Amino acid sequence: MNNTVFMDLTSAYSYCQKITQSHYENFPVASLFIPADYRPHISAIYAFARTADDFSDEKRDRQSLLDWRERLLRCTREKSEHPIFLALGDTIRRFDLPVSWLDDLLTAFLIDLDTNRYQTMEDLHQYCRYSANPVGRIILWIFGYRDKELMRYSDFITTALQLANFWQDISVDIKKNRLYIPAEYLRKFQVSEPEIFEQRISDNFVQMINELVDYNFRLFKQGFPLVQKIEGRLQWEIILTVAGGLEILKKVKHHLPHLLHNRPVLSRWDWMKIIVSHLLR
């Protein structure tokens, strides 16, 4: 864990922005559509979550996650020597940001250490309540939106994005003994876990993924009213993020014959097409 002392906020935020820029993501993170004044704060939140995710996913380090939680609580009371928490503490104070949402993200990473199967779609939604929904709520909050209805629409979108990522990452997750397809869907379509882990794609598997993707499309649709109620450049960020999620779902469908062997991704060209098509509209 990096304990470098940063004497000023500028250096701390710069550290967080470097973390943000060095990681590949499907969806825009502190992109050019976010006003420059907001990007350092989004990067501080991303650096906090990205580092915690590495503790969980790469290192399987429960104690570091618990220490991260303690640092989070402490940075709201005192100046931190850690660059991420120096920047994050400043962001929390400037926007009066609910710390519980940041803590929810840590809960999700702790869940990842103990849970690698889900029985029902409702169980998966409960996980998304910790892993995905806080992110959308934090972004809205930072931009001054407090309306509960907007938060609800955001939850639909962030849950849909999380689920799209699960279907996209099946070939990666099975190598880690993880399977996010709910057991109720496996039973419904008579697909066994061994089939999936042995990378055998059956007609039933294809039908199951198609139904999961269609479910995802409906979730996005439920969150669409958010786009119409948000203004300015944040609206563009949300539009492009949703468009990226929808494109991933299309890629999953197109990639179905290879879904258990390779991970479909959005290329720079895909993003260019998405951006241009929406600008033309």
Sequence and secondary structure as in RCSB ss.txt:
>XXXX:A:sequence
MNNTVFMDLTSAYSYCQKITQSHYENFPVASLFIPADYRPHISAIYAFARTADDFSDEKRDRQSLLDWRERLLRC
TREKSEHPIFLALGDTIRRFDLPVSWLDDLLTAFLIDLDTNRYQTMEDLHQYCRYSANPVGRIILWIFGYRDKEL
MRYSDFITTALQLANFWQDISVDIKKNRLYIPAEYLRKFQVSEPEIFEQRISDNFVQMINELVDYNFRLFKQGFP
LVQKIEGRLQWEIILTVAGGLEILKKVKHHLPHLLHNRPVLSRWDWMKIIVSHLLR
>XXXX:A:secstr
      SSHHHHHHHHHHHHHTS  SS SS TTS TTTHHHHHHHHHHHHHHHHHHHTS  HHHHHHHHHHHHHH
TTS  SSHHHHHHHHHHHHHT  HHHHHHHHHHHHHHHH    SSHHHHHHHHHHHTHHHHHHHHHHTT   HHH
HHHHHHHHHHHHHHHHHHTHHHHGGGT   S HHHHHHTT  HHHHHTT   HHHHHHHHHHHHHHHHHHHHHTH
HHHH  HHHHHHHHHHHHHHHHHHHHHHHTGGGTTT      HHHHHHHHHHHHH 
